[in-house]
Amino acid sequence: MRFLLYNIRYATGPKLHNSVSSSRKNLERIAAFLRDLEPDLVGLIEVDHGSYRSGGKNQAELLAKSLGHYHSHSIKYEQGSFWRRVPVLKKQGNAFLTRDRIRHETFHFFKHGMKRLVIELELQHVVVYLVHLAVGARTRHQQLSALYDLVKQTRRPCVVAGDFNMLWGEREIDLFLAATGLQNANIEGLPTYPSKNPHRHLDFVLHSKGIKVLDFQIPRVPFSDHLPVMVDFDVEVEEEHRKEPRPPHCSCLEKVDLIVAGGKNSYSTNFDCIS
């Protein structure tokens, strides 16, 4: 399975002064990048669910349509939250895009912090959690404690991924790994932020026993202030429970139509990787 984690910053690009501008063109670039990688599962952080930046359209749905994937998404503030009444903010969330049919999805919300969403996605052989943790250390540690409780209840192989905002560095994540028994797919601690000159490791893909990492890369692409994280992994299951081979992904076709704001475009991207 190929998993891509990407904080796309609402597709507004890497520069702060562009954070309130239209995301249409950059979203097209991100879509082309995703198609080239042919991921089975994508975890997206900072997705616009339909503000003026995206022309009132849900970016998760647009990207899922481009890939031919299923999608699961939610606003990152819990129901009844003050932030759900604030323009633009009320359209901000996270999302999964998945090639395989979703068996079950659950939207959990932390008790502490501004952004509280945890998406739990159940696929055929694995459970995946997607998070965007708080910048403040005290709140982040409270969220990690709640995330620990979720992980310990899981009886299947699992992946925990997201923007952890680990401003304290590797020592902070090491405590969480020791408590949960999870392993960090980024064994060399390669940085993911900022994308232009990365020197901080903020974006993590953690996995339980029963999951074997086959490849790990950080593509050097300029579409966000974060770099994406790409992990190829295999889940240990009984041979008779494995699925039949799947048909080729839609991006193997010579041309793919992407419909964003009424226009049809085909794109190709080239990129380097940190690996």
N, C-alpha and C positions, 0 to 999 in steps of 0.2 A: 504494500500500500504506500502510495506517495502522499504525504501530508505537507501542506504549506501553511505556515502561520505568517500573517502579515497585518501590521498596523498600518492601514492605508491613509490615515489622517483625513478621512472624509473625501479622499481623492483630490484634495486641494493643492497637493505638491509639497515639496520639502521646505519652502520658505514661509516664515511666519506671516509676512504681510499678504500672502495669498490665501490665508485661512478663511477668508470670508468671500472669496471670489467663486465664480462658476467652476464646477468640477467636471463638466462634460468631456472635454478633450482629454484630460488626464485619466478619467475613468476608462476611456477607450484604450489608452496605452496600457493601463493595468489589466484590462480584459485580454488584450493581445498577449501580454506577458504570461498570464495564467494559462491561456490556451497553448502556448508553446511548451509549457512545463507538463501539461496533461496530468494534473493532480487528481487523485481519487477523493481527497478531502481537503477543504480549505477552511481555515479559521481566520476570520476577518475581525480586526479590532478597529473601532472608530469608523463606523459605517453610517452614512446619511440615509435616513428612512423617508426623506421626502421634503426637505426644506427648500428654500429658494436656490441654494447652492447647486442642488441636483435637478433643478427644474420641476420640483414636486414629485420626483420619481424615486423609488426605493432602489438604492444602489445594489443591495444584496440580490434583489429580484432581477435587475438588469444583468449582473455578472453571472447569476445562475443560468439565465436564459442564454447568454453567450457561450457558456460551457456545456449546456445541456444537462445541468445538474439539478438535484433537489436543493431546497434551501430551508434553513431554520434561522429565525432572527427575532430580536426583541430590543426595545428601548432599554437602556442600561440603568434607568431609574425606576424604582418600584412603583406600583400602582398607588395613587394618592400622594405621591411625592410632590413637593413644591416645584421641583425641576421639570416635572411633566407639564407644567403650565407656562414655562418660559419659552418664548419663540426661539427657534433654531435648536436649543438644547433638547426640547421635547421630541426632536427627530433624530437624536443621536443614539446609536446602539452598536451591537456586535452581531456577528452572523456566522453560520456554517454554510458551506456549499458542499454537497456530497454527491458523488456519482451513484452510490448505492442507495437504495430506498431506506428512509429513516424508519427504524422500528419504534422508537419512542423518543420523545424530547421532553425535558423538564426545565423550566426557568426558575432557578433559585435566586434569592436576593439576600445579600449579607445584611446584618443588623446595623452595621456601622459603615460610615463613609458616604460620599456623594454618589459615585458610580458603584452600584452594588450587584450588578447582574453576574450570574454564573449560568451558562448554558450547558446542560447535560444532554449529550446526544448518544443514543444507543444504536449501534450498528450491529451487523451480524455477529462479529467476533470480538468487538472491543467497545468500551465506553470512553467517551472523550468529553473532557470539561474545558470550557473556554472562559477565561477571566481577564479582567483589566483592573489591576489592584490600585489602591490609593497611593498617592505620592507621599503623604504624611506617614512617618514611620510607625507611630502608635496605632493609627487606624489600619495600616497595612498588616501589622502583626495580629490584630484582632481578626482581620479577614482571613489571614493564613490559618489561624486556629479553627475558624469555621470551615475552611476548605479541607483541613485535615480530617474533620469529622465526616465530610462527604466522601472523601477518598477511602477512609477506613471502612465505610459501609459497603463499598463496591466489592462484589464477589467475582468479578470478571477482570481480565486484563484491561488496564486503563491508561489513558494519556491525559495529562494535565498541561494545558498550554495557554499562553497569553502574554500580555505585556504586564510584567510583575513590578515594574518601577523599582527594581532593587538598587536603590541609590547607595546602599551600604556595600554593594559588591557581592562577591561569591560567598563570603562568610554568612550572609543573611540567608541565602538559598540553601546552604549546607545544613543549617538547622532544620529546615523543613524537610529536606531529603532524608535526614537521619530519623526524623519522627515518622515519616510515612513509608519509608523503604523504597521510595521512587528513585529513579536514576536520571541524570541529566544527559540528554542526547548530545549536547554541546560539550563534549568532554574536555576540549581545549579552552573553553571559556572565551570563544571568539566574540568580539563586540558587535552590537547591532544598531547602535545609536551614537551620534546622529549619522545619517546615511552618507553625508559628504565626507566626513572624517570620523569614522566610528571608533569610539574609545570606551563606551559603556555597554555592558551586557544586561539589557533590560527585558529582552524577549526570550522566553524559555519554552522548551518542549521537554516535559518530564514523562517518564514511562515506568510502568510497573514491571515486575518479573513476568515472563511469558511473552515479552515483546523483544524482538531482536532488531537492533538498528543496523541497516544494511549500508546506508550512505547518509551523510550529513553535509549540507552546503548552505552558505549564506550568499545568495546572488547579489551582486553589486549593481543595483538598479536605482534610478533617481526619482522614483514616482512618489515618495513619501519622505518624511523625516526619519523614519525607521527603515531598516533593511529587513527583507523577508527571511524566514528560516524554512528550509526545505529538508524534510526527513523522509527517507525511504525505510520502511520497517516491515517486518513480518510478524504475525501473531501465531504463537504456537498453538495449533489445534489438531485434533485427530484428523488423519488424512481423509476419512470418509465424510467429514463435516466441511471440507473445503468446497468452495463453489466451483462450478464449471468455468472455463476460460470465458472472459467477457469479450464482446465485439470491440473493434478499434474505437478509440475515443474520437469524438466528432472533429477535433482539431487536426486529425490525421488527413482530413480532406484537403484538397488543394486550396479551397477558399471557404471561409466561414463568414457568414453575414452577421454583423453585430448591429442591432437596432438600438440606437441611443439618440433620443430627441429627433426621431424621424429620419436619420441618415443611415445609409448602409456603407460600411467601410471594411476593408480587410487590412490587417496589420501583421507585421513580422518584427520581432525584437531579437537583439543579440545582447548578451550580457556575460560578465565575468563572475566568478564565484570565489568566495573565501571558503576553503575546505581543508 
